[in-house]
Amino acid sequence: MKAVVELRIETEVNNEMAETKSLIYQILKVIESGKEPKLADLEGVTLEGFHSALEQIMENKLATHISFTQSGKSKGKVKKQVTAHLEGSTLTAQGSNYIHMQESREY
């Protein structure tokens, strides 16, 4: 029973990681086309998932000109608003390589 539960958890984590990688790929492809990625254009993606993918893109230096701002208070019932800024974002060499690697795995 324990092995089944561990396998199920591992499968869920692997699926979540695959979805994040796919989202990163989708965002990078939009940037590559010269457009600004928008959450509304990505079907089935949550705001948190979108921001998480953008943070990973920033941390891995896959694209430039991505930033976040926070506004509001985090105390009480008012949550901080986090806004992603992507205007003028461009791929780096690492970002182009990431796209190439993902596309080569599909075949």
N, C-alpha and C positions, 0 to 999 in steps of 0.2 A: 504494500500500500504506500509506504513512504517513497519508494522508487517512482511510483506513478505520479505522486504529487510533485516530486522534484522534477520529473520530466515535463510535467504540465507547466510548472513555473519557468523552467528553462526554455520551453517552446514559446511561452508568452513573451519572455524577455527577448528572445531571438526575433520574434515577429515584430516587436516594438522597435528593435534596432533596425530591422530591414525597412520598416515604414519610415523611420527617421532618415535613413540613407536615401531612400527614394524621394523623400521630401527635399532633402538637400540637393539632390540631382535636379528635381523640378525647379527649384528656386534658381540654381545656377544656370539652367537652360534659359530661363526668363531673362536673367541678367546678361547672358551671352547674346541674346537677341536684341539687346539695347533697351529693354523695357524695365520698368520698376515692378518687382514682384509685389502682388497684393493678395492679402488673405482671401478676399472674396473670389479670386480666380482659382483658388486651390480647393477643390471639392473635398469635403469631409475632414478638413484640417481645423483644429482648434486654435485659438489665439495662443495658448500656452505652447502648443506644438510648433506653431509658426515661429514664435520667439525663441524657443529652444533650438530649432534648426538654424536660425539666424545667428544665435550665439555660437553654435558649433562652427558655422562658416567663418565667423570673425576669429575665433580662437585658433582655427587651423589655417587662417590667412588664405582662404579660398576666393575672397572678393574684397574689394576696397570700398570705402565710403558707406559703411554700415554702422549706425550708432543707435543708442537708446537714450531716451530722457524719461525721468520720473517726475510726476507731479502729484499733488495731494498729500494727505497725511496717512500714515500707517497705523495710527492709534484709533481705538474705538471702531465704529462701523464703517468709517471712510477708508477705503483701500487706496493705495497708491496706484495711479494710472501710469502704465509703462507704454511708451510710444516708440516704435521702431522707425528709423529714418533711413531710407534706401535710395534717395534721389542721387543720381550720378554714380551709382555703384557699378563697378567693373570687375571682371574676372582677373585674377592673378594667374601666373603660370601654374601655380598649384591647383587653382580652380579649373583651368582648362585640362590639366592632367587628370583631375578627379572625374570630369565628364568623360574623357577618353577611356579611362579605366572602367567606368560603369557601362559604357556602351560596348566595350570589347567583351565584357562578361556576358552580355545578352546573347552573343552568338556562339 
